[in-house]
Amino acid sequence: MRKLRPIRLIVIGLLLLVGGIVYDVLFAGIPYQDVPQELLNRYALHRKISSILCLAGFSTFLAGAIWSAFCLLHRKRDAPTSG
């Protein structure tokens, strides 16, 4: 099995984040004024799904960015010095 690289986590996180925003725009949108309770419940459900996708995307992106920074610092520390 191939190694999971930090850049993949960053890309997956960004895709989830964009997917959550697109889901919010397409399915939740802006609620109408004076709507029935059923539509408000549906709006709240889609809004919650969108929030979960955005939070998962941001968390994954942040984990990938931290892992990438850690790998970069680790590589610089272990690099042989020429001199």
Backbone bond lengths (Angstrom), bond angles and torsions (degrees), N, CA, C in turn:
res aa  C-N    CA-C-N  psi(-1)  N-CA   C-N-CA  omega(-1)  CA-C   N-CA-C  phi
1 M - - - 1.444 - - 1.528 109.42 -
2 R 1.302 114.79 140.79 1.456 119.03 -177.97 1.523 110.68 -76.25
3 K 1.329 114.53 154.24 1.463 120.08 179.94 1.528 109.94 -74.08
4 L 1.320 115.03 143.28 1.453 120.80 174.22 1.526 107.68 -81.84
5 R 1.293 116.54 121.37 1.463 120.90 -177.48 1.531 109.71 -100.01
6 P 1.325 116.44 152.79 1.465 119.56 -177.70 1.527 113.23 -59.95
7 I 1.319 117.24 -33.03 1.465 119.20 -178.19 1.522 110.60 -64.54
8 R 1.335 116.44 -31.44 1.461 119.30 178.14 1.524 110.79 -67.77
9 L 1.325 116.94 -39.40 1.461 119.53 176.50 1.523 111.10 -63.40
10 I 1.314 116.66 -39.00 1.460 120.45 178.95 1.521 110.40 -63.80
11 V 1.327 116.83 -44.94 1.465 120.91 -179.70 1.530 110.75 -66.16
12 I 1.332 117.12 -44.16 1.463 120.38 178.74 1.531 110.28 -61.73
13 G 1.326 116.40 -41.56 1.462 120.42 178.23 1.512 112.34 -62.12
14 L 1.321 116.63 -43.48 1.468 119.63 178.66 1.526 111.15 -65.51
15 L 1.341 116.71 -39.14 1.466 119.78 178.43 1.532 111.03 -64.26
16 L 1.333 116.97 -41.90 1.464 119.89 177.25 1.530 111.32 -64.57
17 L 1.313 116.59 -40.45 1.457 120.98 179.65 1.527 110.91 -63.66
18 V 1.319 116.38 -47.99 1.466 120.25 178.63 1.527 110.19 -64.85
19 G 1.337 116.30 -39.20 1.460 119.67 177.35 1.521 112.28 -61.43
20 G 1.323 117.03 -39.93 1.461 120.72 177.22 1.517 112.30 -64.77
21 I 1.320 116.48 -39.78 1.470 120.08 179.06 1.527 110.49 -67.71
22 V 1.334 116.47 -43.25 1.465 120.33 178.56 1.531 109.99 -64.02
23 Y 1.326 117.19 -41.78 1.461 120.90 177.78 1.527 110.57 -60.40
24 D 1.313 116.11 -40.96 1.461 120.39 179.22 1.524 110.72 -62.43
25 V 1.311 116.74 -44.34 1.457 120.77 -178.12 1.532 110.76 -68.14
26 L 1.334 117.12 -43.30 1.461 120.01 -175.35 1.521 113.81 -76.54
27 F 1.334 117.60 -43.11 1.452 119.60 -172.41 1.521 113.69 -101.78
28 A 1.309 118.04 -41.26 1.461 119.04 -179.06 1.526 109.88 -84.75
29 G 1.313 116.74 -55.30 1.454 120.22 179.03 1.515 112.65 59.65
30 I 1.306 115.47 -155.50 1.459 122.06 178.08 1.525 107.09 -104.30
31 P 1.329 117.48 126.70 1.473 118.51 -177.99 1.533 111.15 -70.21
32 Y 1.320 113.97 149.90 1.461 119.75 176.97 1.524 110.18 -75.03
33 Q 1.322 116.05 165.14 1.459 120.49 175.25 1.529 109.36 -80.49
34 D 1.306 116.59 144.50 1.467 123.22 175.23 1.524 112.32 52.14
35 V 1.316 116.40 54.23 1.466 120.37 179.74 1.518 110.03 -94.93
36 P 1.329 117.00 158.72 1.468 119.53 176.56 1.523 111.33 -65.99
37 Q 1.326 115.20 160.05 1.462 120.77 -177.21 1.518 111.87 -61.80
38 E 1.312 118.35 -33.34 1.468 121.61 179.58 1.534 111.51 -61.32
39 L 1.326 115.96 -42.60 1.466 118.97 178.19 1.525 111.36 -69.11
40 L 1.321 117.24 -35.46 1.464 119.86 176.61 1.524 111.10 -64.87
41 N 1.334 116.31 -39.02 1.461 120.13 177.85 1.522 110.83 -65.34
42 R 1.323 116.89 -41.49 1.465 120.86 178.50 1.530 110.49 -65.06
43 Y 1.337 116.60 -41.20 1.458 121.15 176.96 1.526 110.84 -60.58
44 A 1.332 116.65 -43.70 1.465 120.77 -179.72 1.530 111.02 -64.48
45 L 1.328 117.50 -38.88 1.461 121.06 178.35 1.526 111.06 -63.47
46 H 1.328 116.46 -48.54 1.464 119.72 -179.81 1.526 111.43 -66.22
47 R 1.304 116.96 -34.10 1.462 120.58 177.91 1.532 110.41 -65.84
48 K 1.344 116.57 -39.58 1.458 120.72 179.33 1.528 110.82 -66.62
49 I 1.328 116.90 -42.11 1.469 120.94 177.78 1.522 109.93 -61.20
50 S 1.321 116.55 -43.35 1.462 121.05 178.69 1.530 111.37 -62.59
51 S 1.320 116.62 -41.28 1.465 120.25 179.21 1.525 111.52 -64.22
52 I 1.335 116.58 -39.67 1.464 120.37 179.09 1.522 110.40 -65.29
53 L 1.334 116.83 -42.89 1.470 119.67 178.01 1.531 111.46 -62.42
54 C 1.318 116.70 -43.98 1.468 120.19 179.96 1.526 111.38 -65.01
55 L 1.321 117.01 -42.01 1.460 120.68 179.56 1.529 111.01 -65.64
56 A 1.328 116.61 -42.16 1.468 120.30 177.71 1.525 110.63 -64.16
57 G 1.327 116.78 -40.99 1.458 120.49 178.56 1.513 112.66 -64.91
58 F 1.328 116.27 -44.39 1.456 119.44 179.50 1.524 111.20 -65.61
59 S 1.334 116.56 -41.21 1.466 120.28 179.47 1.524 111.36 -63.93
60 T 1.325 116.41 -42.77 1.464 120.65 179.16 1.523 110.59 -65.64
61 F 1.324 116.67 -42.87 1.467 120.56 177.42 1.525 110.69 -60.90
62 L 1.321 116.59 -44.98 1.461 120.92 -179.44 1.526 111.32 -64.24
63 A 1.332 117.17 -41.03 1.465 120.38 177.76 1.525 110.68 -63.04
64 G 1.321 117.11 -42.27 1.460 120.45 177.80 1.519 112.47 -65.03
65 A 1.322 116.66 -39.00 1.464 120.21 179.34 1.524 111.14 -67.26
66 I 1.329 116.68 -41.65 1.470 119.87 178.68 1.520 110.38 -66.70
67 W 1.332 116.74 -42.52 1.463 121.04 178.50 1.526 110.31 -62.71
68 S 1.321 117.12 -41.05 1.466 121.47 178.89 1.527 110.52 -64.00
69 A 1.325 117.04 -43.31 1.466 120.17 178.94 1.526 110.36 -65.00
70 F 1.330 117.04 -40.47 1.455 121.00 177.86 1.525 110.79 -61.79
71 C 1.334 117.11 -44.21 1.466 120.73 178.94 1.531 111.21 -63.59
72 L 1.319 116.25 -39.81 1.463 120.21 179.34 1.526 110.92 -64.97
73 L 1.322 117.04 -43.98 1.469 119.98 178.49 1.530 111.00 -66.55
74 H 1.310 116.45 -38.24 1.461 120.78 179.52 1.537 110.86 -66.09
75 R 1.326 116.07 -39.30 1.459 120.35 178.57 1.528 111.19 -66.43
76 K 1.327 116.54 -41.62 1.467 120.12 -179.25 1.527 110.69 -66.86
77 R 1.332 116.53 -36.14 1.458 120.22 -179.56 1.522 111.32 -69.33
78 D 1.337 117.00 -37.81 1.464 120.95 -177.50 1.529 113.26 -87.18
79 A 1.314 117.94 -3.97 1.456 120.23 -178.37 1.529 110.04 -67.59
80 P 1.315 116.49 136.29 1.472 118.38 178.52 1.526 110.69 -69.86
81 T 1.288 115.33 140.79 1.467 120.06 178.48 1.514 108.40 -91.89
82 S 1.316 115.38 133.49 1.464 119.43 178.03 1.519 108.34 -95.32
83 G 1.263 114.59 126.94 1.461 114.59 -179.27 1.469 114.14 177.45
